Amino acid sequence: MKLREQIEAWHDLALKALELEIQDFKEVKPNLVAFIGLGGSGIVGDFVKALCYDVLDLPVYIVKEARLPKWVKEGSLVFAISYSGDTIETLIAVEDAVRRGSVVYVITSNGELLDYAENRKLPRVKLDEGYAPRAALPLMLYSCLNILKALGLVNLDVERSLEVLKDVKDNKAVAEKLAQGLLHNSIPAIIADARFEALAWRFKSDLNENAKISAKCEIVPESMHNDIMGYEGNRKPTLAVVLNANDQHLYTKILEEFVEEHLRELKVLVEELRLKGRDMLAKLMYGSQISSLASIALAEKQGISPEATVSIAKYKERLRK
C-alpha cells in the first residue's frame, strides 16, 4: 500500500486501533506521565500532551532522546512508542525506565521493543505491521488514548473525532490547494497558536519527510515576541501556512486580526488552513491528514518519492555501528 493510500485509510485505522487488545494490562495511580518516542512515533506524545492540557491533573512530559529525566522513577507512568520497535534511543530509555521501577506501557508493531516487552510482560499494544510510522499515527494515537481510558485517566469522545476523516475526497481537495501554494515558494513558516503547537510540528515534519523541503514553526503568542521581527528584513519566508483553530478563542482572533493581516502587509503570501472538527482531537486529526496529503502531493509535483527517507536510514545505520 502506497503512503498516500495509508493516509487516506486513517478513518479505518483509527477504528482498528480502538479494537486492539491491551496485553498484560496493569493498573497504576501515577504521579506523572511521560512519553518516549521519536519521529513519526514521537508525535503521539505531543498530541496526547495537548489533549490532556485542560483535563488531566498530572504533569505530562515528552522524551525524544535516549536519556530519561531524573524525575521519571517509581510511580511514573511511561509510554514507550516506536512503530518499528527498533528505535535505538527509545530502547535505551525504556530499559532505564524499567530499572527505575516505572510502569511502562509499550505501543509497537514489532522489533526489539516488542521482544523486550513480551519477555518482561510489560503492558503493551501490538499494532498491525506494514505502515510507514508517520502514516500509522491513528494506530498509535488511538491505542494510547484507549490505554489512558482503561486506566481511568482520560476519557475523550474518540469516535466523534473520526467524522473529519470520512470525507477523504474533500480533504484531498484542500490538501491539493495547499500543495499548489507551497510549490513555488521558499522555506514556509507553519504558524499555529499554542494549543496546536504539536500540529504545527507535525506539518513541518510531513514537509521534511514527504516533500523533502525545509520548513519552520512559529507558535503564537511566543512568536509575537521574536519570530515576527524576522519578516521586517529581506531574508524571510515568502509563504506562511496559518493553522486556524476555527473557534472564538483569543488566540484565533490574534491569528486572524493581526498575524495574517500583518504578514500580508509585509508581502508574505498567506495560506490559511481552517481546522475542521468539534473538539481538539478532531482538529488535530484533520490537520494531520491534510498536512500528510499536501506534502505527498507536493512531492509528486516535484517528481520525488514521498516514501523514501534516505537520510534518516543513513543516520539509523550509523547509530547502530
Beta strands, then each sheet from edge to edge (+ up, - down):
strand 1: 32-36
strand 2: 60-63
strand 3: 76-82
strand 4: 103-108
strand 5: 124-126
strand 6: 189-193
strand 7: 216-220
strand 8: 239-244
strand 9: 269-274
sheet 1: 2+ 1+ 3+ 4+ 5+
sheet 2: 7+ 6+ 8+ 9+
end
